[in-house]
Amino acid sequence: MIDYGFTEEQLMIQELARQIAEERVRPVRAQLDEEGSHSAEIMQVLAESDLFAVFIPEEYGGLGGGALELCIATEELSKVCGGVAVSYAATALGAYPIMLGGSDEQKKKYLPAIASGEKLAAFGITEPNAGSDAGGVETTAEKDGDSYILNGSKIFITNGGVADIYTVIAMTDRSRGARGASCFILEKGMEGFEFGKEEDKMGIRASATRELIFTDCRVPAENLISREGMGFILSMRTFDHSRPGIGAQAVGIAQGALNEAVDYASERIQFGQPVSSFQAIRHLIADMATKVEAARTLVYQAARQVDSGAKNISKLSAMSKLFASEIAMEVTTNAVQIFGGYGYMREYPAEKFMRDAKITQIYEGTSQIQREVIGLEVIKEAKFRDKK
């Protein structure tokens, strides 16, 4: 293993997440996947282990870590089950708008409950006609005295229905396009806030994914994060901070698939010898291992850049998600190939890793969107160099 220079506390987080993944998640992952069920029990174990506190500032009940600590825990959980891992990581996604733009009062009210694991969180931006296009958001928020009235819906929301705290993007001034979007904190149980059916997904089936429905939902004006018109900026800043976490999920899924493939290749006998003795298999494993390590290095560097407080993190953050998710899809597909016919059977874990990997290329911005972000930033940097 490469020494990534983790602190003693970070190594403890890694070992703790690994232990929970092996002892509590692995025995039930096939059942959770088959049933498509979220495990509140596992979330409770993560809460009791303080893993929800690792990315929350100390002054709000956390352990004072950041994106790197979140990535470390997410990778270890993802090595066993991407669905369980995203239920955990999506709470950080929901908390980021509060951490990045919330008032001290909002942080004191909501972050301690997230840090303790008492309440899960979720982030709502995606709509039927607005995925990566924040300017296409149709959910509205109209000021009414000391409240806002929300109408509309959000789809494909991870932790939908199981989370208690939601940060939601809604239009307060449609005439301004993306700059007319604002961000609100909603709580489960608010009048006019309901959930649609739970989605039946290809992968990450151990996570809850539901529609959020707002029908004249009255939200206190004090739940507006920052000010009106800051929703788009908060969303972009949130994704800059959260995308390395998706990269870590992808790395964990890829590593888990690689581990299973290596074990299988060492045990599977063909022509009187393990298939791992064949050069074609060894070279395939070598390429898989090299690419996983390269992705891990990029993800951890991006997380460190986020935690450093650097101003321009969009490019590296997008790179970490893009590269890791593409590698996850490649490595899990090759793992199925190494398993052969058994890899296609649900009795073996290879096909689950492949199904779980696919979503990492889609949510929090598709691979195509990541390339757009990266390309624009590279061109912008080139123009800046030319002016110097």
N, C-alpha and C positions, 0 to 999 in steps of 0.2 A: 504494500500500500504506500502511496505517496504521502509524505508528511505535508499537510496543508497549513501547518503552523497554528493549529487550533489551541486556544487557551485551555487550561485545566477545566474550566466551567463548560466550555464548548464540547470538550471530550466527554464530559459527564452527560451533557444533553444527548450527544450521539449515542452513547452506550445505553442510556435510559430508553430512548426512542427505539433502539434496536431490540432491547429486551422486551418491550411491550409488543412490538411487531411480531417477534418470534413466539412469545408465550401466550399472548392474548388474541392477536389477529390471525396468525397462520392457522390455528385449529378451526376457525369459523369462516375463513375467507370464501371457501367454495360455497358454503351455505348462504352467506350474505349475497354473493354474486348470483346464485340461482334464484333466491327469493327477491332480489333487488331491494334489499332492506337496509336502512340506516341503523347503525348500532349505537344507541344512546349509552349502552353499558361501556363500550370502548371509549366513547367521548368522556365518560365519567372517570375512567382510568387515566386518561390523558390529563384531565383536570386535576385529579388528586396528585398527579406527578408533577404538577406545575408547568406542563409544557405549553399551556395557553399563555403563560406569563412571560415566556422567553422573549417575545417581541414587543412587550408593553413597557413604557418607561417606569422607573421605580416610583416616581411621585404619584403614579396612578395605580399602584398595586402590582406592578410587574417586576421583572427581574432586570430590566434595563438593557436587554439585548436588542437585536435589530433583525435586518433581513438575513444576515448570515446565520444566526441562530435558528431562524425560521426555516431556512433552506436545509440546515443540518438535520433537523427533526423530520422535515417533510421527506427528504431523501430516504431516510431509514424506514419510515412507514411505507413509502412507495415501493421499496424493494419486496414487500410482501403483498400490499394491496393498494393500488392507486385510488380506489374509491374511498377507503377509510382516510387515506392521506389528504384527499381534497376536501373532505368534510372538516378536517382540522385546518388546512391552509386557507379555506374560504372564509373562515372566521377572521383571519388576519386581513383578507381582502375587504371585508365589511368594516373592519376597524380602521383601516388606513385613512379614509376621508376624515374621520374624527381626529385621528392623531395628527394629520397634516394640516387641517384647516379649522378644526373645532375650537371653540372658546374653552377657557379653563373650566368654566362651569359645566360645559358639555362633556369634557374629558373626565371630570370628577364624577359625573353622574353615570357615565356609561362604561368607561374603560376598566374600572375595578371589577365589575361583574364579568367582563370578557376575560380579564387576566386570571380570575379564579376558575374560569370554566363554567361558572354558574349559568352563563348565557352565551349561546353561540351567536354569531353575526353573519350577515350576508350583504352583498352589494347588488343593487338592481339598476342596470342601465339598458340591457338588451330588450328589444321589442320586436314584434312581428315585422315591422318595416324599418327597424333601426338596430343594426348590429354594431359594426365598427363605425357607423356614421352617427356621431352624437348629435349632429344637427338635424337628424331625422326623427328625433325623439318626439312622440306624440302625446305622451302623458303630460297633463297640464297641472299647474299649481296656481290657483287664483287667490290673491290676498283678500281676506274677509275679516276685517277688524284685527284682532290679535291672533288670527289663525290663517292658515292656507288650506284651501280645499283642493284635494288631489283627485283627478279622474284619469283613468287609463289602465294600462297593464304592463307587466314585465314578464318575459318568458325565459326559460332555461336557467332559472336562478338556483345555483348550488346552495344547499342548506335551506331552500324555500320550504316553509312549513315547520321546520325543526328549529330554526333560529328564532331568537326573541328580539334581536336588534337588527334593523335594516337601514342601510344608507341608500337612498333612492334619488335618481336624477329625474327631474321634471322641468318642463318649460314654464318659466314665469313671464317670458316675453318672446313669443314665437317670431315676431318681426325681426329679431336680432340673430336668428339662426342659432348656431352652436353657442354664441355668446349670450343667448337668452335662457340658457339652461342653468338650473340651480340644484343644490344638493340638500336633502332633508334627512333627518333621523326619524324613522318610524319604529313603533313597537308593536309586536304581535298582540292582537286583541283590540287595537284601535278600531273604533266604529267605522265601518266602510272599508276596512282592509281585510280581504279574504284571500284564499288560496285556491288555485285550480287543481286539476288532477296531477298526481305524481307521474312523471314521464317514465316510459319504459325504454331504457337506453341500451345501446350496443355495449358500452363499457362503463367503467367506474360505477357499477350498479349498486355498490354498497354506500353510495351517497344519495341524498334526497335532492331531486330537481323538480321544482314546481313553478307554476305561474303565480305571479302576484297580481291581485286585482284590486283596483281602487275605485270605489263608487261613492263620490261625495265624502271622501275620507278627510276628516278635519284634523289637521296637524298644527300644534302650537307654533306660533311664529318663532319662539325661542329655539325650535328644533331646526331652523335654517342654519346650515353650516356656512360660516364666513358671511357672505352677503349674496344678494341676488346677482345672477350672471356669472357666478364662479363655478358652476357645475362642470363645465367642460374642462376648465383648467384643473379642478380637483380630480376629475376622472383621469386625465392624462398623467398627473403626478402620482395618482394611486397606481396606475398600471406601470409606471416607471419603477415604483417600489416593489410591486407584486410579481412582475414577470420573471425575475430570477427564481421565485418560488415555484412557478410552473416549470421552469427549467430544471429545478431540483427534483420535482415530481417526475419529469421525463427521465432524468438521469437515474433515479431510483428504480423506475419501471424497467429501464434498459438493463441496469445492473442485476436486478432480480431475474430477468429473463436469461441473461448471460450465465448467472450462477446455476440456474436450472439446466441450461443447455450443456454446460461443462460437466455437471454431475451425471446427466443422462449419457453423454458421449463416453464417459469413463466406464459406465456400467453396461452399455448396450454392446452385445457381442455380435459381430458379423464376420464371416469368413474366418472364424476361430480367434478373433482378437477384438478388443474394444474399438469402436469406431473413432475414438480419439487418437488412435495410432495412425490413422490415415492422414496423409499430408493435406488433402483438400479440406478436411474438417479442422485440422490444426490452424491452417492459414485463415479459414473463416473465423475461427475463434480469436485469432490474433488481431484481425481487423476490427472485430466487434469490441474487444477489450481496449484497443487503442483509441477508438472513436468515443467510447464511453468515458475514458479518462480525460480526453480532450474536452468533451462537453462539461464534465465535472469542473475542470480547471476554469473554464470560461464562466460557468455559473457562480462559482465561489468568488472569482474576481469581480464579477458584476455586483454581487451582494456586498462585497467589501467597499466597492465604489459608492453604492447607495448609502451605506452606513457612514462613509467618510463625510457626508454632507456636500459632496461635489454638486455643482449646479447642473451640469449637462450630463445626465446619466441615461438619456433616452436611447442613444445608439447602442451602448454596451448592454443595457437591459434588454433591448429588443434582440440583439445578437444572441444573448444567452438563451432566451426562450426559443428563438428560431432554430439555432444549431442543435440544442439539446432535444427538442421535439422531433426534428428530422432524424436525428440519430436514434432516438427511441423507436421510431417507426421502422427504421432499417434493421436495427438490432433485434427487435422482437419478431420481425418477419423471418430473419435468419435463424432465430431460435426455433421457430416452428419448423423450418426446413431441416434443422439438425435432428429434431425429434421425428421427422418423417411423418408417416401416417398417424402415429400417436400424437403428434403435435396438433393435429386437427380435431382431436377428441377432448371433450370437456373433462374427462377423467384426469388429464394432465394439465399443468398450469400454463403451458406455453401459449395456448390460444387466448387465455384471459389477459396475459400481459400484452398481447398484440391488440386486443380490443381496447384495453385501457390506454394504450399508447396513442391511439388515433386522436383522442380528444385534445391532447396537448398541442396538436397542430392547429386547433380550432379556437378554443376559448381564450379569453383575454387578448383577442386579436389573432386572426388567422396568420399562417406563415406568410401569406401574400401581404398582409398589412405590416408585418414585421419587416419585410423586405422594403416596403415603401418608406417606413420610418427610418431604417438604416440608410437607404439610398439618399433620402433628402438630407440627412445629417452629414453624410460623407460629402455631398455636393456643397453643402453650406460651409463645411470646414475648408474645402478646396478654395472657395471664393474668399474666405477670410485670409487664407495663406497668400493668395494672389495680391491682396490689398496691403499686406505688410511690406 
